[in-house]
Amino acid sequence: MRKAVISFIIFVFLFILIFLLKGENIFYTSLSPLQRLFYGQAEDEFIANNLYLELEDTKLKIYQAENELLKRHLNFLETTKDNFILANIIGKGYEIGFDWFIIDRGQRDGVKNGLAIVDEKGVLIGTVVKVKDTIAYLRPIFDRHSSISADIIWESSQSDIEIVSGLVQGEYGSTIKMKYIPLGKAVNLGDTIITSGLEKNIRRGIIIGRVAAIDKKPNAIFQEIVIGPIFNPNFRIVSILLP
């Protein structure tokens, strides 16, 4: 009996000693699943909150950018006194050699074929080529099926204003050229090109671009120029000019 008591006391002593030496590890090991659960949930909430804040910040920046674009459109249109319809680009595509963009305005808004579409600086982007009830299709001036009558206006050395007429057409690779310019007509790099007003629904004086290069082929009747486009290539909001 005495031996049994002594053995029990020794066992209890050893148990207490082991607990004192390794109890911290045992306690940590037993609680670690709960800690992982707690900290995992906290980390998930932190990531979710950060993502929400980033999305809200992105929305704010988009709103600010669109608001600035609208202000520029309205400032330009107030200066020119044009009647206009503001529209958003909602789609784009390329099919059988045609480039086109979709805008969120259509017949019910007063849009019709042939109208000019400009960016926030009033620079020509293209024209309306197809209209449905609530949407319309924009053909950009760099599309190879686009063709618009245009004039180059420049000042001669005698301070005389000269007008050179031709036809602006798109080419492969988004190149824009002005063709059918008589070979004897003087053209200078940097000259401004504007719409001539010969199209039914496009007024005269809309800026198209500037002369970037001049191509005079031997024995040719006409010369051609390469146009440096100056419209905003990342247009999202546009103005449809009404006649």
C-alpha positions in Angstrom: 0.0 0.0 0.0 2.8 2.3 0.9 4.6 1.6 -2.3 1.4 2.4 -4.3 1.1 5.8 -2.5 4.8 6.6 -3.2 4.3 5.6 -6.9 1.3 7.8 -7.2 3.1 10.8 -5.6 6.0 10.3 -8.0 3.6 10.1 -11.0 1.9 13.3 -10.0 5.2 15.1 -9.5 6.5 14.0 -12.9 3.2 15.1 -14.5 3.4 18.6 -12.9 7.1 18.9 -13.9 6.3 18.0 -17.5 3.4 20.4 -17.6 5.6 23.2 -16.2 8.3 22.6 -18.7 6.1 22.0 -21.8 2.8 23.4 -20.7 3.2 26.6 -22.8 3.7 24.5 -26.0 0.7 22.3 -25.1 -1.4 25.3 -24.4 -0.4 27.0 -27.7 -0.9 23.8 -29.7 -4.4 23.3 -28.3 -5.4 26.9 -29.1 -3.7 27.2 -32.5 -6.7 26.1 -34.5 -8.8 28.7 -32.8 -6.1 31.3 -33.5 -5.9 30.4 -37.1 -9.7 30.7 -37.5 -9.7 34.0 -35.8 -6.8 35.6 -37.6 -7.9 34.0 -40.9 -11.3 35.7 -40.6 -9.7 39.0 -39.6 -7.4 38.8 -42.7 -10.3 38.0 -45.0 -12.2 41.0 -43.7 -9.1 43.2 -44.1 -8.7 42.1 -47.7 -12.4 42.5 -48.5 -12.3 46.1 -47.0 -9.2 47.0 -49.0 -10.8 45.6 -52.2 -14.0 47.6 -51.5 -12.0 50.8 -50.9 -10.0 50.3 -54.2 -13.2 49.7 -56.2 -14.8 52.9 -54.7 -11.6 54.8 -55.5 -11.7 53.5 -59.1 -15.3 54.5 -59.4 -14.5 58.0 -58.2 -11.7 58.4 -60.6 -13.8 57.3 -63.5 -16.6 59.7 -62.5 -14.1 62.5 -62.2 -12.6 61.7 -65.6 -16.0 61.6 -67.3 -17.1 64.8 -65.6 -14.0 66.5 -66.9 -14.7 65.2 -70.4 -18.3 66.5 -70.2 -17.0 69.9 -69.2 -14.7 70.1 -72.2 -17.4 69.0 -74.5 -19.8 71.7 -73.2 -17.1 74.4 -73.3 -16.3 73.6 -76.9 -20.0 73.5 -77.9 -20.7 76.7 -76.1 -18.0 78.4 -78.1 -19.2 77.0 -81.5 -22.9 77.3 -80.7 -23.5 73.9 -82.4 -26.6 72.0 -81.7 -25.5 68.6 -80.4 -26.3 65.3 -78.8 -23.9 63.9 -76.2 -23.4 60.1 -76.4 -21.3 57.3 -74.9 -19.3 54.7 -76.7 -20.8 51.4 -75.6 -19.1 49.0 -78.1 -16.7 48.5 -81.0 -16.0 46.0 -83.6 -14.3 45.1 -86.9 -16.2 43.1 -89.6 -15.4 42.4 -93.2 -13.0 45.4 -93.5 -15.2 47.8 -91.6 -14.2 49.5 -88.3 -17.2 50.7 -86.3 -18.2 51.9 -82.8 -21.6 51.8 -81.2 -23.0 54.8 -79.4 -26.0 54.9 -77.0 -28.1 57.4 -79.0 -30.5 56.6 -81.9 -33.5 57.7 -83.9 -35.5 58.6 -80.8 -32.8 61.0 -79.8 -32.7 62.7 -83.2 -29.6 60.9 -84.6 -29.6 60.3 -88.4 -27.1 59.1 -91.0 -24.3 61.3 -92.1 -23.9 63.4 -88.9 -20.4 64.4 -87.8 -19.1 63.0 -84.4 -16.4 64.9 -82.6 -14.3 64.6 -79.4 -14.1 66.9 -76.5 -11.9 69.3 -78.5 -14.3 69.5 -81.4 -12.0 67.4 -83.6 -13.7 65.1 -86.1 -13.7 61.4 -85.1 -16.1 60.1 -87.8 -19.6 60.0 -89.0 -22.9 58.2 -88.3 -23.4 55.4 -90.8 -26.3 53.4 -89.4 -29.1 54.3 -87.0 -31.5 52.2 -84.9 -34.1 53.2 -82.4 -31.8 53.5 -79.4 -28.3 53.1 -80.8 -26.2 54.2 -83.8 -23.0 53.2 -85.5 -20.0 55.4 -85.8 -17.6 55.0 -88.7 -14.2 56.5 -87.7 -12.3 58.6 -90.3 -9.4 56.1 -90.3 -11.8 53.4 -91.7 -10.8 52.7 -95.3 -14.5 53.1 -96.3 -14.7 56.6 -94.9 -14.6 59.5 -97.3 -15.1 63.2 -96.5 -14.6 66.3 -98.5 -12.0 68.6 -96.9 -10.1 71.8 -97.3 -6.6 72.8 -96.3 -6.3 76.5 -95.3 -3.0 78.2 -95.3 -1.5 81.7 -95.5 0.8 82.5 -98.3 3.9 84.7 -98.1 1.8 87.6 -99.3 -0.6 87.0 -96.4 -3.2 85.8 -98.8 -5.4 83.0 -97.5 -5.3 80.0 -99.8 -7.8 77.1 -99.9 -6.8 73.7 -101.2 -9.6 71.1 -101.6 -9.5 67.3 -101.6 -11.0 64.1 -100.2 -10.0 62.6 -96.9 -10.0 58.8 -96.8 -9.0 56.1 -94.4 -6.3 53.6 -95.3 -5.2 50.2 -94.0 -3.4 50.5 -90.7 -5.4 53.4 -89.4 -3.6 55.8 -91.8 -5.6 58.8 -93.0 -4.8 60.5 -96.3 -6.1 63.5 -98.2 -6.3 62.7 -102.0 -7.0 64.4 -105.3 -5.1 67.5 -104.5 -3.9 69.2 -107.7 -0.2 68.8 -108.1 0.3 72.6 -108.6 -1.3 73.5 -105.3 1.0 74.5 -102.5 0.7 72.5 -99.3 2.8 72.9 -96.2 3.6 70.6 -93.3 1.5 71.5 -90.3 -1.3 73.0 -92.3 -4.7 72.5 -90.7 -7.3 70.4 -92.5 -11.0 71.0 -92.0 -14.3 69.7 -93.3 -15.4 71.6 -96.5 -19.2 71.6 -95.8 -20.0 69.8 -99.1 -21.6 66.8 -97.3 -25.3 67.3 -96.5 -25.2 66.9 -92.7 -21.6 68.1 -91.9 -20.9 71.8 -91.5 -17.8 73.5 -92.8 -14.9 74.1 -90.4 -14.7 71.0 -88.3 -11.0 70.2 -87.7 -9.8 66.9 -89.1 -6.1 67.0 -88.5 -2.8 68.5 -89.8 -0.5 67.8 -92.7 2.1 65.3 -91.5 3.6 64.3 -94.9 3.3 65.2 -98.6 3.5 62.6 -101.3 4.2 63.8 -104.9 4.7 61.0 -107.3 6.5 61.6 -110.7 4.1 62.2 -113.6 1.1 62.1 -111.3 -1.8 64.5 -111.8 -2.6 64.7 -108.1 -0.6 64.8 -104.9 -1.5 63.1 -101.6 -0.9 64.1 -98.1 -0.8 62.0 -94.9 -2.9 63.5 -92.1 -1.7 63.5 -88.6 -4.9 62.9 -86.6 -5.4 65.0 -83.5 -8.6 63.6 -82.1 -8.5 61.8 -78.7 -7.7 58.1 -79.5 -9.3 57.0 -76.3 -12.7 58.6 -76.8 -15.5 57.4 -74.5 -17.8 60.4 -74.6 -18.6 62.0 -78.0 -20.7 64.8 -79.4 -23.0 64.3 -82.4 -23.3 67.6 -84.2 -26.7 68.4 -85.6 -27.0 70.4 -88.9 
